[in-house]
Amino acid sequence: METHHMSITATAPYERLLEILHEEAVLGSIGGLIGWDQETMMPPGGAAHRAKQLSLLARLGHERMTSSEVADLLAACESEMDVTADTEAAANLRNIRHDHDRAVRLPASLVQEQAETASAAQHEWAEARNDNDFKRFLPWLEKTVDICRRKAECYGWAEGGEPWDALAEDYEPGCTAAGVAEVFEPLRDRLRGLIAEIVASGSKPDARLDGIELAKDDQMRFCLDVAERIGFDRERGRLDVSTHPFCGGSHCDDVRMTTRFHDAMLSDAVSSTMHESGHAMYEQGLRYEAFGTPCGSSVSLGIHESQSRMWENQVGRSESFWQFATPLLERHFGAAVAGIDARAAYESANRVAPGFIRVEADEATYNMHVMIRFELERAMLTGDLAPADLPEAWNAAYRDYLGIEVPDDRRGCLQDVHWSMGALGYFPTYTLGNLYCAQIFEHACEVMPGLVDGFAGGEFSGLLGWLRSNIHVHGRRYSPAQLCERITGRPLSADPLMRYLEGKFRPLYGI
C-alpha cells in the first residue's frame, strides 16, 4: 500500500518535541553558566555544592532525553513526516533520533558512576600531576578506561570497527579510528620531515616581543580590542581570565570566554584570545530562533575547533594580521614596544621548537602531540596497552615522533585533564579541527581573492560573514564530513594543512 507523507511542516508532535528540547537546552544553559562561574568567579569553598548543582542538571537533562514522552513523540513524528527530506525539520528529527538512541543505551547507573568517578579522578589527577606521581593516578585511570569500555559496549560499533569509534561519536559524529588513522599516518610522516628540516636549519626567528614585560591589565585591554575588531560582539559576550582558557556560556546572546596572561609572553595571550574568539563567534553565529534544536547547535568539536584555529592561526599568526595589530600594540603599550615592527611580531608568533607540552606547542609540532594521544588511548581501549604501561609507551612515542626525552610524568602522561574526565576519543578532534580549518580557509581564499591582504587594513568581516553563511547558520543540519565536502567540493585531506604549514615555515626558516 502506498503511504503519503505529510509535508515536513510542523505537526503537533513535532512542536511538542521542540518544546521539550528547548526546556532541556535552557537547563543545559544554566549548567553552562555555573560551569563558567566555577572556573572564573566561584570561591574555593563552593566546589562541593557546585558539583551537586551540575550533577542535578545533568541528571534532569538525561531523564528528559530518555523519557517515554520523547520516545513516543519521535515515533509519531517519524510516522507523519519524511525524515529523509533535505529540510531543517527532517535534519532536526534525524539528530534527535541519534541523540535519543545513544542516551537510552546508557543505563542511568553507568551515567552516575562515570560522573562520580570523573569528579574524584580529576581531583586525584590534579594532585598526582602536581606531585609527579603516576602511581597515585593509576587506579583512577584503570577505573576510567574500564568505564569507557563498558560505555562503548553499551553504544556498540560497526562491524570491523572498535570501541574507540563508539566513544568518538560523542565528539565527532561519523568519526572512526580507522578513518582518523588514514588521514593521520601520511600527515605524521610529512610533519616529521618538516620539523626535522626546521630544527636542522638553525634559524632563530625574532623573539623580542615575547621578552618584553607588559602589565596584565594592558594586555587585557589590548586582547579585548583585538577580539572586538575581528568580530566578537561584546554586547553578547564577555572576556575574563582563567588558568586554562575556554569558551562557554549559556546561549548565542550570552557567550563567555576566557584567556590567560604571562608577564612577558604577549603572543600567548593573543593566540589564546584569538582562539577562544573563534569559538565564541561560532556560538554567536548560531541562529537565535533555532536555540534548543540540533539546527541551532554546533555540529561537532572538530568543526568548532576549525573556527578557533582559523582565527588563531590562519588569521592571527599571519604577517597581514600583525601589520594591522602593530599600531594597536603602540597605542596600548607605548614605549615598551618601541622597535617592534610587524615582521618582528610575526616571527615571535611563529617560532617552532619541539617540546613536551601539547598546549604550548607551535603549529608545526602540535598535531604530533595529538597523534600520540590518539594511538595510546586507542590501544588502552582495545587492551593492547595496559594503563600501568602508559608512561613507558608515552615516553617512547615522544622519542619517536619528536626526538625528545620526556623528563618526568608531570610533563609527560599526566599533563592533560581529558582522560581523568573519561574523555577518551576526544583528542583527535583537535587535529581534525586543524585539517578542516586549513581546507576551508584555503577554499575561502580561492573564492575571496585578497582575503589575507585585507587583514592588514583590519578587514575581517568578509571572512566572518562567509563562515556565518557557510557553517554557523546550518547548525547540525549536515554532518562534519558533509559540511566539509559541501563547502570545499572535496573530502577531508591532509594536503591543504601541509601546503599551509610548508608555505609559511619554509620561507620563515629558509629551508
N, C-alpha and C positions, 0 to 999 in steps of 0.2 A: 504494500500500500504506500502511495506517495505521501510524504509529510510536507507540510508547508510551514517553514519557519516564519515566525512573526518578524517584522522588521526589527533591527537591532536597537531601535529607540527604546527608551526606558519603559520597563514594566514595573508593576508594584513590587514583586520580589527583589528586583534589581535596585530599586530606590531604597528599600529597607536594608538591603545588604550594604549599600554605600553609607547609610546612616550609621550602622554598627561600626563599619571601618573608620568612619570619621571620628566616632567616640573613642575608638581604640587608639587612633592617631593622636587625639588630644591627650589621652592618658600617657602615651609614649612621649609626647612633647613636654609633659610635666617632668618625666624622668630625664629628658634631655637637659632641662633647665637646672634641676637639682644636681645632675651629674656635672654640669659646668661649674656650678657653685662649689661643689666638693673640691674641685681642682684649683679654684681661684680665691674663694672668699671664706669657706667654712672653717671655723676654729677646729683644732685637732680633736677637742672633746666631743664634737658632733658626729664622729665616724660611726659609732655603733648604731645610733638612731637613724643615720642616713642609710646605712645598709638595710635596715628594716623597711624604710620608705621605698627604696629602689626595688627590693625583692617583692614587696606587695604589688607595686605597679607591674612588675614583670609577670607575676602570677595572674593578676587580673587580665592582662593582655593575652596571655596564653589561654586562659579559660574562655575568653571571648572568641578567640580564633578557632578553638576546638569545640565550641558549643554545638549542640544538636540543631539549634536555630540556624547557625551559619551553614551547616551541612544541608539542611532542608532547603534553605533559600538558594544555595548554589545549585542544587539539583533542579529546583524549579526554574531557575534562570537558564540552565543548560537545556532544559526541555522546550523552553519558549523562544530561545534566541540562538542565532547562528554564531557559535563561538569561534568558528574558523574565519570569520569575516575580517577584512583589514580595516577595522574601525576601533575607536578608542574603547567603547563598551566591551567589545569582544576581547581586546587586549587586557582590559581590567579583569574580566572573568577568567581568562587563561592564567593570569598571575595569581588571582585569589585562589583558584583551584590548586595551583602549585604550592602556595604557601600553606593552605589549609591541610593538604595531604601530608606535607612534611611535618607540620605541627602535631597532627593526630598520631603519627607513627612513633612519637616520643612519649613514653609514659611520664606522667606528672612526677613520679618518684625520681626518675632519672634527671629530669629538668631541675628538680630541687637539689638532688645530690651534686649535680655539676655546679649549681650556683654556690652551694655551701663550700664545696671543695675549692672552687676558684677563689673565693673570698679568703680562705685560710692559706691557700697555696701562694697567692700574691704576696701576702704578708711574709710568709716563710722565704719566698724568693727574694724579697727586698732585703731581709736580714742576711740571707746566705750570700747575696751579691756583695753586700756591704762588708761581710767578714771573709769573702773569698772562700766560701765553704760549700763546695758542691755536695758533699755527703749530707749536709743538712737539708738540701732541696731534693735530693734523690727520691726519698719515699713519696713526696708530693708529685714529682714528675712521673713516677711509675703509676701512681693512682690516676693522674690526669690522662696519661696515654691509655690506660685501661678504660676509663670513662669514654674517651673519644672513640675507641674501638667499638664499645657497646653502642654508642650513638650511631656509628657508621653501620653496624649490623641492623639497627632499627630502620635506618633510612634505606639501606640496600644500595647496590650499584649495578651498573650494566654488565652484561656478560663480557668477560675479557678485561674488565676494569679492576679496581682495587679500593680498599677502604678510604684512601685519601680523597678519591673522587666524591664520595658521599658527603664528606665534611666540607670540601671546597665549594659545593653547590650553595652553601650559605653565604659565601662571599663573592663568588664569580659564577653565576648560573651558566651551566653548559661546559664548565671547565673540567678537564680530566688530567690526571698525572701524565698519561701518555702524550696528550696534546701539548702540555706545557714542556715536557722533555724534548719534544720535536722542535719547538722554537728555541728552547734554551741551549741545546747542545751546539748548534752552529754559532750561536751568539757567544757562548763561552770561549770557543776556540779563537774567534776573531778578536774578542776583547783581550784575551790573554796576549795575543801578538801585539796589539796596540799599546797595552800597558807596558810590556817589555821594551818596546821602542821608546816610549816616553821616558821611562826610568833610565835607559841607556843613553839618552840624548844629553843628559847632564844640564839641560837648560833650566834656568831658575827664573820663573816669571816674577814680575814686580809685586812684592807683598807689602808695600809700605802702608797701604790703607788699614790693614789689619794689625799694624803695630802701634796705631795711634789710640791713646786712651781718650774715650769720649763719655761724657756724663750720660747715664742711662735715661734720664728724663729727656735729654736732647735726642737720643736715639729713638725713643718712643715717638716723639713729635715728628721726626723725620720719616719713620716707618709708616705712621698713620697718614702722613701727607702722600707718600708714595702709593699706599693702598687705595686711598680715595681717587688719586689721579688715574690709576689703572681701571677703576670701575667699581670698587667696593662702596656700597651705599651705607653711609653712617646713620641715616635715618632708620635703617632696618638692620642694624648690626653694630657690634662694638668690638674693640680690641683691648685685651687685657694681657697680663703676664702670668705664665705658669712654668713649672720646671720642664715639662715636656710640651712643646707647642701642639695645639689641636684645634679642631673646628667643631663646634656643636651648636647647642641652642635648641629652639623648640619649633621653628616654623620659618617659612621663607621671608616673613616680615620681622623675624627676631633671631638673627644668626649671631652666635657668639664665637669669636676666635681668639686665640692667644698666641703670643710669641715669647721669645726669651732674649736676654741681653747679656753680653760679657763686656768687661771694661774696654778691652782692646780687640774686638773681633766684629766689626760692623757688618762685614759681608755675611756672617752667620745670621745676624738679626734680620738683614734684608732678605736673605733667601728663605728663612723661616716665615717671615711675614708675607712674602710673595706666594709661598707655597700654601699657607693657610687661606690667603685671599682667594686663591684659585678654587679651593674647596668652598669657601663662603660665597663666591659669585655664582657657582653652580647651584648652591642651595637657594640663593636669592633669585635665581633664574627659573626655579620651578614655578608652575602655574598656581596662583593663589586659589582659584576656583576648583582645582583638582586635588587640594590637600586631603590626605587620608586615602586616596585611591592609588593603585600602582602607577597610573599615568601621571601622578603628581609627586612621585618619589624618584630618587636617583636610581639608576639602573644596576650598578654594581660597584664594588670597591675599585676594580681596575679602571673603569671609566672615570670614577671620581678622582682617582689618583692621576689620570691623564690630564685632568683640568688643573690640578695643583702643580704638577710637574711642568706643564706648559708655561704657566705664569712664572714659576720659579726659575726654570732653566732656559727654555727657548726664548722667553722674553727677558727675564731678569738677569741672565748671565750673557746676554748679547752685548756687543760693543755699542750698538744703537741705543740700547736702554741706558747705558752709562753715559752716553752723550747727553741724553735727556736728564739723567739724575745728578750729574756733576754740579750744575748750577744750584740744584737743591741742596747738595752737600754744603756748598759755600754759604748758602742762606741760613742753614740750620747750625753749622759748626764753625763758621767764620775762619779765623786764622789757624785753628787747629788742623785744618785740612789743606792749608796752603801748599801748592805744588803738586797736589793730587789731580791729575787730569783724567779724562775718560779712559784713556788707554791703561793707565796705572790701576784704576778701579776695576776695569775689565780683567786685567791679569790677576789681580787679587782674588776675584770671584771665580777664577778658573784654574787654580793650582791643582796638580794631580800628585798624590803620594799614597801608595798602598798603606793601609792602616788596619787596626784591629776592630774599630767600632763602626758598625753599619750607619748609625745616624750622623756620623761625622764624615762619611765617605764622600768623595768627589764624584762627578758624573761618570768618569771613565771606569772607576772601580766599584761603584755602588752595586751594580747588578750581580757582581761576583758574590757579594755578601748574601744576597737573596737566594742565589742558586745553591749555595752551600746549605742554607737552612731548609730549602725545599728537599734536597736529597736526603738530609738527615731525618726530617720529620716523616718523609715517605717511608724510609727504612724502619723507623721506630713503629710505625703503624702496621707494616707488614710483618714485623717481628724479626727482620733481618738485622736490626741494631737494638741491643738491649739498652735501656736508658742508662744503666750503670757504665756503659762503654762510651757514652756521649762525649765526654771531654777529650778522650783519645782520638775519636773519629773527627771531632771538630778541629782539633789542632792539626791533624793530618791533612784535612781539606784546605785549611788556610795555607799550609806549606805548599800544597799542590797548586791551588788556584792563584794565590797572591805572592807566593815565595817569601812568606814571613813566618817567624816563630812566635806563637801566642805565649805571652809571659805568664799568664795566670787565668783561672776560670772567670774571675771578675771581668776581665777584658776579653774573655772567650765565651763559653757557652752559657754563662749567667748574665750576659749583658741585656737581653731583651725580655720584656714582660710577657710576650704573647703566649708562650707555652704554659706559663703558670695560670693564665686565664682560660686555658683549654682551647685556644685559637689555633689549632693545627689545621693547615690548609689555607691559612691567611697570607703567609709571606709572599708567595708568587704574585699576588695582586699588585705589589709594588713594582716589580719588573714589567708585568703586563701593562701597568699604567704608563711606564716609560715607552713601551713599544707602541701602544695605542696613540700616545701623545705625539711621538715622532712621525707616525704615519699620517695622523690627522693634521698636524701642523704643516708637514710637507705639502699636503693637498691644499691647505688654506693658502700657502704661499703661491701655489700654482693658480688658484682662482682669484687671488687678490694680489696682483703684481705690486711690488713696492711696499708690501706689508711691513717687513722688518725695518726698512729705511724710515718708515713713518714713526717708529718708536722714538727716534731721535728728537722728533718735534712734539712728543707727548701724545701721539695719535694711537690710542689703544682701543677706542670704541668700535672700530671696524672689526677687530678680532673678536671682542666680546659679543658684539651683535651677531656675528657669524656663528659663534659657539652656542649662543642662545637659540638661534633658529634651527641649528642642525643637531644639537644634543640636548640642551636643558629642557626645551619645550616638550620633548617626547616622553620624558619620564621613563617608565619601563615598557613603553609600547613595543620596542624592539629589543631583542637580546643584545648583549655586548658585541657578539660576532656579527649579527645582522646590522647593527648600527655602524660598525667599522666599515663593512662592505658597502652599505648604503651611502656613506659619506665619501669614501675614497675609491669605490669601484673595485676593490680587491680585498682578499682575506688578509688577516694579520700576518705580518712578516717582520723578520729582524733587519731587513735591508735598510729601511728608512732611518732606524736608530743608528746603525753603523755609518751610514752616509753623513748623518748629522754630527756624530762624535768625531769621525775622521776629518770631516770638513772644518771642524773647529780646532782640534788639537794638533793636527799635522802642521798647519802654519804657525800655531802658537808656540810649538816646541821645536820647529824647524826640522821635522822628520819626513 
